[in-house]
Amino acid sequence: MQLGAENFLAFIEKELMPYIEEQYPIDNTKRCLFGHTLSGYFTLWVKFTRPELFQAYLSASPSVW
């Protein structure tokens, strides 16, 4: 999981977040990451590897078998 997860997180952090910040008026102090099943697992991984990136993490039914 890590290589794909690291690439996806790099995309979110370096491309998607700056694009959203420049296109829309947002509050950077209230960032939240949500995921369900496999993306819930990704959300937990981000929470434990990069906790400073988001202020809230919602992981619904994470697939952690």
DSSP file (Angstrom, degrees, kcal/mol; ACC not computed):
  #  RESIDUE AA STRUCTURE BP1 BP2  ACC     N-H-->O    O-->H-N    N-H-->O    O-->H-N    TCO  KAPPA ALPHA  PHI   PSI    X-CA   Y-CA   Z-CA
    1    1 A M     >        0   0    0      0, 0.0     4,-2.9     0, 0.0     5,-0.3   0.000 360.0 360.0 360.0 -32.2    0.0    0.0    0.0
    2    2 A Q  H  >  +     0   0    0      1,-0.2     4,-3.3     2,-0.2     5,-0.3   0.871 360.0  49.4 -62.5 -42.6    2.7    2.5    0.9
    3    3 A L  H  > S+     0   0    0      2,-0.2     4,-2.2     1,-0.2    -1,-0.2   0.955 118.1  39.8 -62.7 -48.5    4.0    3.3   -2.6
    4    4 A G  H  > S+     0   0    0      2,-0.2     4,-2.4     1,-0.2    -1,-0.2   0.900 117.4  50.0 -64.5 -40.5    0.6    4.0   -4.0
    5    5 A A  H  X S+     0   0    0     -4,-2.9     4,-2.7     2,-0.2    -2,-0.2   0.905 110.3  50.1 -65.1 -41.8   -0.6    5.7   -0.9
    6    6 A E  H  X S+     0   0    0     -4,-3.3     4,-2.3    -5,-0.3    -1,-0.2   0.909 112.1  47.7 -63.7 -41.7    2.5    7.9   -0.8
    7    7 A N  H  X S+     0   0    0     -4,-2.2     4,-2.1    -5,-0.3    -2,-0.2   0.911 113.2  47.9 -65.0 -42.0    2.0    8.9   -4.4
    8    8 A F  H  X S+     0   0    0     -4,-2.4     4,-2.4     2,-0.2    -2,-0.2   0.908 112.4  48.7 -66.1 -42.2   -1.7    9.7   -3.8
    9    9 A L  H  X S+     0   0    0     -4,-2.7     4,-2.9     2,-0.2     5,-0.2   0.892 109.4  53.0 -65.1 -38.5   -1.0   11.7   -0.7
   10   10 A A  H  X S+     0   0    0     -4,-2.3     4,-2.9    -5,-0.2     5,-0.4   0.905 109.3  49.7 -62.0 -41.0    1.7   13.7   -2.6
   11   11 A F  H  X>S+     0   0    0     -4,-2.1     5,-2.4     2,-0.2     4,-2.1   0.936 112.6  46.9 -61.4 -46.8   -0.9   14.4   -5.3
   12   12 A I  I  <>S+     0   0    0     -4,-2.4     5,-2.8     3,-0.2    -2,-0.2   0.940 119.6  39.4 -59.8 -48.0   -3.4   15.6   -2.7
   13   13 A E  I  <5S+     0   0    0     -4,-2.9    -2,-0.2     3,-0.2    -1,-0.2   0.897 126.1  31.1 -72.3 -42.1   -0.8   17.8   -0.9
   14   14 A K  I  <5S+     0   0    0     -4,-2.9    -3,-0.2    -5,-0.2    -2,-0.2   0.700 134.7  15.3 -96.6 -20.8    1.1   19.2   -3.8
   15   15 A E  I  X5S+     0   0    0     -4,-2.1     4,-1.7    -5,-0.4    -3,-0.2   0.755 124.5  41.8-117.9 -52.4   -1.4   19.5   -6.6
   16   16 A L  I  ><S+     0   0    0     -5,-2.4     4,-2.6     2,-0.2     5,-0.2   0.944 114.1  47.7 -70.3 -49.2   -5.0   19.2   -5.4
   17   17 A M  H  ><S+     0   0    0     -5,-2.8     4,-2.5    -6,-0.3     5,-0.2   0.925 113.6  47.1 -61.9 -46.0   -4.9   21.3   -2.2
   18   18 A P  H  > S+     0   0    0      0, 0.0     4,-1.9     0, 0.0    -1,-0.2   0.898 112.4  51.2 -62.3 -37.3   -3.1   24.2   -3.8
   19   19 A Y  H  X S+     0   0    0     -4,-1.7     4,-1.7     2,-0.2    -2,-0.2   0.941 111.8  45.7 -62.8 -47.1   -5.6   24.1   -6.7
   20   20 A I  H  X S+     0   0    0     -4,-2.6     4,-2.4     1,-0.2    -1,-0.2   0.910 111.2  53.6 -63.0 -41.4   -8.6   24.2   -4.4
   21   21 A E  H  < S+     0   0    0     -4,-2.5     5,-0.3     1,-0.2    -1,-0.2   0.854 112.3  44.1 -62.2 -34.9   -7.0   27.0   -2.3
   22   22 A E  H  < S+     0   0    0     -4,-1.9    -1,-0.2    -5,-0.2    -2,-0.2   0.766 118.6  42.7 -82.7 -24.2   -6.5   29.1   -5.4
   23   23 A Q  H  < S+     0   0    0     -4,-1.7    -2,-0.2    -5,-0.2    -3,-0.2   0.773 117.5  35.5 -90.6 -28.4  -10.0   28.4   -6.9
   24   24 A Y  S  < S-     0   0    0     -4,-2.4     2,-1.0    -5,-0.2    -1,-0.1  -0.936  80.5-112.2-132.0 147.5  -12.2   28.7   -3.8
   25   25 A P        +     0   0    0      0, 0.0     2,-0.3     0, 0.0    -4,-0.1  -0.684  54.6 162.3 -78.4 105.5  -12.3   30.7   -0.6
   26   26 A I        -     0   0    0     -2,-1.0     2,-0.7    -5,-0.3     3,-0.0  -0.812  44.3-118.4-123.5 163.2  -11.6   28.1    2.0
   27   27 A D    >   -     0   0    0     -2,-0.3     3,-1.8     1,-0.1    -6,-0.0  -0.901  19.0-161.9-101.8 108.6  -10.4   28.1    5.6
   28   28 A N  G >  S+     0   0    0     -2,-0.7     3,-0.5     1,-0.3    -1,-0.1   0.622  85.4  67.1 -67.0 -12.6   -7.1   26.3    5.8
   29   29 A T  G 3  S+     0   0    0      1,-0.2    -1,-0.3    25,-0.0    25,-0.0   0.467  97.7  54.2 -87.2  -0.3   -7.4   25.8    9.6
   30   30 A K  G <  S+     0   0    0     -3,-1.8     2,-0.3     2,-0.0    -1,-0.2  -0.260  70.5 152.2-127.9  46.8  -10.4   23.4    9.1
   31   31 A R    <   -     0   0    0     -3,-0.5    24,-1.9    22,-0.1    25,-1.6  -0.592  19.4-174.8 -80.1 138.3   -9.1   20.8    6.7
   32   32 A C  E     -a   56   0A   0     -2,-0.3     2,-0.5    23,-0.2    25,-0.2  -0.993  15.8-154.3-135.7 140.7  -10.7   17.3    7.0
   33   33 A L  E     -a   57   0A   0     23,-2.1    25,-2.9    -2,-0.4     2,-0.4  -0.972  16.0-173.1-115.1 127.2  -10.0   14.0    5.3
   34   34 A F  E     +a   58   0A   0     -2,-0.5     2,-0.3    23,-0.2    25,-0.2  -0.944   7.5 168.9-120.7 140.7  -12.8   11.5    4.9
   35   35 A G  E     -a   59   0A   0     23,-2.2    25,-2.8    -2,-0.4     2,-0.4  -0.995  18.4-153.9-149.9 150.7  -12.6    7.9    3.7
   36   36 A H  E >   -a   60   0A   0     -2,-0.3     3,-1.6    23,-0.2     2,-0.3  -0.983  66.0 -30.5-127.6 137.8  -14.8    4.9    3.6
   37   37 A T  T 3> S+     0   0    0     23,-1.8     4,-1.8    24,-0.4    26,-1.7  -0.404 139.7   8.0  52.9-112.3  -13.6    1.2    3.4
   38   38 A L  H 3> S+     0   0    0     -2,-0.3     4,-1.9     1,-0.3    -1,-0.3   0.881 137.2  48.5 -65.7 -35.7  -10.3    1.2    1.6
   39   39 A S  H <> S+     0   0    0     -3,-1.6     4,-2.2     2,-0.2    -1,-0.3   0.756 106.4  59.2 -73.5 -21.2  -10.1    5.0    1.5
   40   40 A G  H  > S+     0   0    0     -3,-0.3     4,-2.1     2,-0.2    -2,-0.2   0.879 104.8  49.3 -66.9 -38.9  -10.9    4.8    5.3
   41   41 A Y  H  X S+     0   0    0     -4,-1.8     4,-2.3     2,-0.2    -2,-0.2   0.908 110.3  50.5 -63.3 -43.4   -7.8    2.7    5.6
   42   42 A F  H  X S+     0   0    0     -4,-1.9     4,-2.6     2,-0.2    -2,-0.2   0.908 107.6  54.2 -59.5 -42.8   -5.9    5.4    3.7
   43   43 A T  H  X S+     0   0    0     -4,-2.2     4,-2.4     1,-0.2    -2,-0.2   0.910 109.2  47.4 -59.6 -44.2   -7.4    8.1    6.0
   44   44 A L  H  X S+     0   0    0     -4,-2.1     4,-2.0     2,-0.2    -1,-0.2   0.901 110.3  52.7 -63.7 -40.4   -6.0    6.2    9.0
   45   45 A W  H  X S+     0   0    0     -4,-2.3     4,-1.6     1,-0.2     5,-0.3   0.917 110.8  46.8 -61.3 -43.7   -2.6    5.8    7.4
   46   46 A V  H  X S+     0   0    0     -4,-2.6     4,-3.2     1,-0.2    -2,-0.2   0.917 109.0  56.0 -63.9 -42.7   -2.5    9.6    6.7
   47   47 A K  H  < S+     0   0    0     -4,-2.4    -1,-0.2     1,-0.2    -2,-0.2   0.884 114.8  38.0 -56.3 -41.1   -3.5   10.3   10.3
   48   48 A F  H  < S+     0   0    0     -4,-2.0    -1,-0.2     2,-0.1    -2,-0.2   0.682 125.2  36.6 -89.0 -17.7   -0.7    8.2   11.7
   49   49 A T  H  < S+     0   0    0     -4,-1.6    -2,-0.2    -5,-0.2    -3,-0.2   0.766 134.2  16.8-102.8 -31.4    2.0    9.2    9.2
   50   50 A R    ><  +     0   0    0     -4,-3.2     3,-1.8    -5,-0.3     4,-0.4  -0.442  67.2 159.4-137.4  61.9    1.2   12.9    8.5
   51   51 A P  T 3  S+     0   0    0      0, 0.0     3,-0.4     0, 0.0    -1,-0.1   0.714  71.6  62.0 -63.5 -21.1   -1.1   14.1   11.3
   52   52 A E  T 3  S+     0   0    0      1,-0.2    -5,-0.1    -3,-0.1    -2,-0.0   0.632  86.1  75.8 -78.9 -12.8   -0.3   17.8   10.8
   53   53 A L  S <  S+     0   0    0     -3,-1.8     2,-0.3    -7,-0.2    -1,-0.2   0.849 103.9  24.8 -71.1 -35.2   -1.7   17.8    7.2
   54   54 A F        -     0   0    0     -4,-0.4   -22,-0.2    -3,-0.4     3,-0.1  -0.917  62.6-144.7-128.5 155.4   -5.4   17.8    8.3
   55   55 A Q  S    S+     0   0    0    -24,-1.9     2,-0.3    -2,-0.3   -23,-0.2   0.691  87.8  29.5 -91.2 -20.8   -7.1   19.0   11.4
   56   56 A A  E     -a   32   0A   0    -25,-1.6   -23,-2.1     2,-0.0     2,-0.4  -0.994  62.7-162.7-140.7 146.4   -9.8   16.3   11.4
   57   57 A Y  E     -a   33   0A   0     -2,-0.3     2,-0.5   -25,-0.2   -23,-0.2  -0.996   2.9-171.7-131.1 126.5   -9.9   12.7   10.1
   58   58 A L  E     +a   34   0A   0    -25,-2.9   -23,-2.2    -2,-0.4     2,-0.6  -0.967   5.2 179.3-120.5 115.6  -13.1   10.7    9.5
   59   59 A S  E     -a   35   0A   0     -2,-0.5     2,-0.6   -25,-0.2   -23,-0.2  -0.920   9.1-164.9-119.8 105.0  -12.6    7.1    8.7
   60   60 A A  E    S-a   36   0A   0    -25,-2.8   -23,-1.8    -2,-0.6   -20,-0.2  -0.805  70.4 -22.7 -96.0 121.3  -15.9    5.2    8.2
   61   61 A S  S    S-     0   0    0     -2,-0.6   -24,-0.4   -25,-0.2    -1,-0.2   0.916  83.4-154.5  48.4  56.7  -15.8    1.4    8.3
   62   62 A P        -     0   0    0      0, 0.0     2,-1.5     0, 0.0   -24,-0.2  -0.326  15.9-123.8 -64.9 141.9  -12.0    1.3    7.4
   63   63 A S        +     0   0    0    -26,-1.7   -22,-0.0     1,-0.1    -2,-0.0  -0.666  53.8 146.6 -86.3  86.6  -10.9   -1.9    5.8
   64   64 A V              0   0    0     -2,-1.5    -1,-0.1     1,-0.2   -26,-0.0  -0.111 360.0 360.0-116.4  35.1   -8.2   -3.0    8.3
   65   65 A W              0   0    0      0, 0.0    -1,-0.2     0, 0.0    -2,-0.1   0.504 360.0 360.0 -70.8 360.0   -8.5   -6.7    8.1
